[in-house]
Amino acid sequence: INESKDIEKGLSSVPTLDIYKGIGEFTGKYTMKVKLNDTREYSDEFKGKRIVLASGARSIVPPIPGLKDVGFITSKSFFGEKYPDKPWDSLIIIGGSIIAAEFAHIFSAFGSKVSVVEMLPRLVSTEEPEVSEILENVFRKTMNVFVNYKAIEFESVNGQKAVIIEHTKTGEQKKVVADEIFLAVGRGSNADWLKVRKAGIEVDEKGWIKTNRYLETNMENIWAIGDANGAYQFRHKANHDVEVLTRNIMGFSKNKKPVDYSAVPWAIFTHPQIGHVGLTQKQAIEQGHKIYVAINRYSNVAKGFAMGYKENDIDNGLVKLIIDESYQILGAHIIGPNAALLVQPFVYLMNSGYSCEPSEVPITQAPKYMKACPDAGSFMPIYNSMVIHPSLNEVTGWAFSNMEPVNIEEHHHH
């Protein structure tokens, strides 16, 4: 939070930049006004030839009876006005995805009695079933986990908060009581606040702003980046969008560069930790790939054994790799200590295909080959890869940005 205040301070000293703090909305094509935070009044209307929408996302608040009356916290209000003085004695988390799982782990580790309520049959449904199963088994040692349950009503009970949950298959109902409700059922688009329809900008059925491979909306010179375009909600993915868009708008290269989401990595900072890149087994088959699957367990290697993992431990770490018939890596899925660090090399490998210039002559000699495939064997695939944020991979992945010639004439510099 303070870091973004520093960024704001830096930006406010740029002479050619006007900053409006508030919620912007379109008044027509290429025209906007802002409802200012401090005065609640609207700014004057302004116009832009080029508009970049980086409007993020917000926590979805489902219309469940009693929810607004009993009150709740989200990941945003937790770090804002509802930050607690001390951990709650007990907490109900509605949702079982990435944010829900991370907060469940944090509060449980601080001694809160945590109950997790997830509508789907398993936690972290973005991951492989084997990964979900391990996480769930570990969570059940210290928490109540209700999968296949949906929240149908909230009420206050003796100064505490209660949720009535119903099994999605059997209809069986239970009441769960705790000091606070943490809502993490997913994030939704802010495009409605922006009134994008007035600008003629198209959104998809979930309300995300529709973009193509160049981050362009259906309106010329209007782009959408980061969470706003609905693809992968991670800081490092937004950074990738910004780099691509900056290059394209500033015209750094002759050809527009498309975004590449084929190897978007992420980590889930639970205990055990989870690392993910690429397709799951189910996705690979659905997309028509013929695949191999490679699985290993932490207990099978000396270091894992030394860390105390045994074959039948419920928290025994797992690596699952999805490979296609030509031996290309389609996905890597890891649960266990250092999962984020272990998955990053697969991101680099998946990105290390390189483009070669078409050639009439068969390329046999290495020098000709290097000329035709400028990035072959270089660090560029690593440099252009997304690096899991926040993880120690950033210390190696970002080192290339500080590259200085030692005994090289500057003009040879890549």
PyMOL commands that set and color helices and strands:
alter all, ss='L'
color gray80, all
select helices_A, chain A and resi 2-12+67-70+75-78+98-109+129-142+191-194+196-199+226-229+235-250+281-286+298-300+302-306+339-351+366-372+380-383+393-397+399-402+410-412
alter helices_A, ss='H'
color red, helices_A
select strands_A, chain A and resi 22-28+31-36+46-47+51-53+57-59+90-94+113-118+144-147+149-157+160-167+173-178+180-183+187-189+222-224+265-268+274-278+291-297+318-324+329-335
alter strands_A, ss='S'
color yellow, strands_A
deselect
rebuild
show_as cartoon
